[in-house]
Amino acid sequence: KHRYRKASQEHIEIPNHLGRQFAVTAPNEVWAGDVTYIWTGNRWMYLAVVIDLFARKVIGWSMSLSPDSRLTGKALSMAYESRGKPKGVMFHSDQGSHYTSRKYRQLLWRFQIKQSLSRRGNCWDNAPMERFFRSLKTEWVPTVGYRSFAE
């Protein structure tokens, strides 16, 4: 099984603004994001997804060989563009380095999106994303993964 590197401390300068309030009343109020990995023949591919918590619909995604801020930035950019460049959105994720990097935070700032981070090591703080990936992997991804990236 693949393992991510663990952060040594919480990113306390970015609070958990969402506070598990997952029931939102309108589109583009709160987006959530996360990264998972999928076996593709002879290597792991990383999938970054952004969902709108209003309808729990995927609004942005990207795949890459590296779980970095380029990957998560592409998924966020797709969401931002596909939703007509909305203002006042909150984006919630875990404390992965791909979400706390300077590059990613600058993208959020440029899009005027407020960042919210889960508490360190607490998957319940981003439960809608965990649920989405569980459904994706049990209902759509073959048990043995895919034979290739193209598949």
C-alpha positions in Angstrom: 0.0 0.0 0.0 1.2 3.5 -0.8 1.9 5.9 2.0 2.1 9.7 2.1 4.6 11.5 4.2 3.2 12.9 7.5 3.5 16.5 8.5 5.3 17.1 11.8 2.8 19.8 12.9 -0.6 21.3 12.2 -0.9 24.2 9.9 -2.4 26.3 12.7 -2.4 29.5 10.6 -5.2 28.0 8.5 -8.2 27.1 10.7 -11.0 24.7 10.2 -13.6 27.3 9.1 -16.0 24.6 7.9 -16.2 22.8 11.3 -18.0 19.7 9.8 -20.9 21.9 8.6 -21.3 19.9 5.4 -25.0 20.8 4.8 -24.7 24.0 2.6 -27.7 25.9 1.2 -26.4 26.9 -2.2 -24.0 26.0 -5.0 -20.5 27.5 -4.8 -20.7 28.1 -1.1 -18.3 25.3 0.0 -16.1 23.1 -2.2 -14.1 20.2 -0.8 -11.0 18.5 -2.2 -8.7 15.6 -1.6 -6.2 13.3 -3.3 -6.2 9.6 -3.7 -4.2 7.1 -5.6 -5.2 4.4 -8.2 -3.2 1.5 -9.6 -2.7 1.8 -13.3 -0.9 -1.2 -14.6 2.6 -0.7 -13.4 2.5 2.4 -11.3 0.3 4.5 -9.0 -1.5 7.5 -10.4 -2.8 10.3 -8.2 -6.3 11.7 -8.6 -7.2 15.1 -7.2 -10.9 15.9 -7.0 -13.0 19.0 -6.1 -16.6 18.6 -5.2 -19.3 21.2 -4.5 -20.8 20.2 -1.1 -24.3 21.5 -2.2 -24.9 18.7 -4.6 -21.9 16.5 -3.8 -21.0 16.8 -7.5 -17.5 16.6 -9.0 -16.7 20.0 -10.5 -12.9 19.6 -11.0 -10.4 16.8 -11.2 -6.8 16.0 -12.4 -4.5 13.0 -12.6 -0.7 12.9 -12.3 2.2 10.7 -11.3 3.0 13.1 -8.5 0.7 14.2 -5.6 1.8 17.8 -5.7 0.4 21.3 -5.8 0.3 21.2 -9.7 -2.1 18.3 -9.4 -4.4 19.9 -6.9 -4.1 23.3 -8.6 -5.3 21.9 -11.9 -8.3 20.3 -10.2 -9.1 23.7 -8.5 -8.7 25.6 -11.7 -11.1 23.3 -13.5 -13.6 23.8 -10.8 -13.2 27.6 -10.8 -13.5 27.8 -14.6 -16.4 25.4 -14.9 -18.4 27.2 -12.3 -18.0 30.6 -14.0 -15.3 32.0 -11.7 -17.5 32.4 -8.6 -16.5 34.7 -5.7 -16.8 34.0 -2.0 -16.3 30.2 -2.2 -14.8 28.4 0.8 -12.4 25.5 -0.1 -12.0 22.7 2.5 -9.3 20.0 2.5 -6.9 18.1 4.7 -3.5 19.4 5.6 -1.6 17.7 2.8 1.4 19.6 1.5 -0.2 19.9 -1.9 -2.9 22.1 -0.2 -0.7 24.0 2.2 2.1 24.9 -0.3 2.7 28.5 -1.2 1.8 27.9 -4.8 -1.6 26.4 -3.9 -2.4 29.1 -1.4 -1.5 31.8 -4.0 -4.0 30.2 -6.4 -6.7 30.3 -3.8 -5.9 34.0 -3.1 -6.0 34.8 -6.9 -9.4 33.1 -7.2 -10.6 34.9 -4.0 -11.4 31.5 -2.3 -11.2 31.2 1.5 -9.2 28.2 2.7 -10.3 25.8 5.4 -8.2 22.9 6.6 -9.2 19.8 8.6 -7.5 19.1 11.8 -4.3 17.0 11.5 -5.0 13.3 11.1 -8.8 13.7 11.4 -10.6 12.2 8.4 -14.0 13.0 9.8 -13.3 16.7 9.1 -13.4 16.0 5.4 -16.0 13.2 5.5 -17.7 14.0 2.2 -14.5 13.6 0.2 -13.6 10.3 2.1 -17.1 9.1 1.2 -16.7 10.1 -2.4 -13.4 8.2 -2.8 -14.9 5.2 -1.0 -17.7 5.1 -3.5 -15.4 5.7 -6.5 -13.1 2.8 -5.5 -15.8 0.3 -4.6 -18.2 1.1 -7.4 -16.1 2.3 -10.3 -12.4 1.3 -10.0 -11.7 -2.4 -10.6 -10.4 -4.3 -7.5 -7.0 -4.8 -9.2 -6.9 -1.3 -10.5 -6.6 -0.4 -14.2 -4.3 -2.0 -16.7 -3.0 1.4 -17.9 -3.5 5.1 -17.5 -5.5 5.4 -20.7 -8.0 2.8 -19.4 
